[in-house]
Amino acid sequence: MSAKSRNKHETSADKADIHELYELSVQNVEHEIEFLQATFKSLTGRTAYLFREDFCGTASLSCEWVKQGHEYQAIGVDIEPSVLEWGRNNRVSRLDTEDQARVSLIESDVMTVETPKVDLLAAFNFSYFIFDTRESLRAYFKKAFDAIKDDGVFFCDMFGGPEAQEETKEKTKHKKHGFSYIWHQAKFHPVTHFIRCHIHFHFKDGSKIKKAFTYEWRLWSAPELRELLLEAGFSKATVYWEGEDENGDGNGEFTPNEKGEADLAWIAYIVAEK
């Protein structure tokens, strides 16, 4: 079979890049930077310049951070060399030359990495859920505490609600890009809160990428996370809850909330101060 013939039968799944699909499905780095900066400034009265992104993956957030101006620097930390290389080739390389110099990607375990103390540290996309005991998560939070300046702030996200404890699939269509994103909660153990999740992608031509990503986590609750942050040394750990639009859907605006809402499924941030 000729190369031309093989290409003719190439499916959308064959041609797709799972990292590009992931970012289109779950990330909005521009919005996240706005939230980080606005919240940091409201708490400290100043602007954050030095940023660290733990479990950074493709480092899109770090790349967006340095676009704010020549004073901004970002450090991305991840243990997986292949995803860091993808980020260098597909995200860092697209920045202006001056911006590229202000992004530092480090292949390391977040528990052992040493970096300068930063203004702001973030652990997003629930990646820190890999720590499945109180002792191990408290130890990570202590590392985060030590990694920020005296008035530094640590941000992490979480999800929950009754539907988070179901074994289920949720499909989101991205018509503009010609694919559907499937969040698959494959296993949940009520006794331990072990959860196994997959991300699948389906395409218009019927092709699929099954288990493009797989996660095995402990599904932590908001009270547990706040308690562990305080035990790790933070003086305050505040939940920022998403507001609602006129249809009762999330509006993307997160504000401090001590009670939350009894939603079936929710995503929120925890903001921890020294």
ZIBELSUL-V890713 format. One record per helix or strand of 3 or more residues. SS is the DSSP state (@ for helix, = for strand). FROM is the first residue (numbers start at 1). TO is the last residue. Records with the same first field share a line. If there is no record, write none. Layout:
BEGIN
SS: FROM-TO ; FROM-TO
END
This chain:
BEGIN
@: 3-8 ; 12-15 ; 18-26 ; 29-44 ; 60-66 ; 81-90 ; 92-94 ; 97-100 ; 127-130 ; 134-147 ; 162-165 ; 175-177 ; 222-231
=: 50-54 ; 73-78 ; 103-107 ; 118-123 ; 148-160 ; 168-174 ; 179-189 ; 194-203 ; 208-218 ; 236-244 ; 250-256 ; 266-273
END
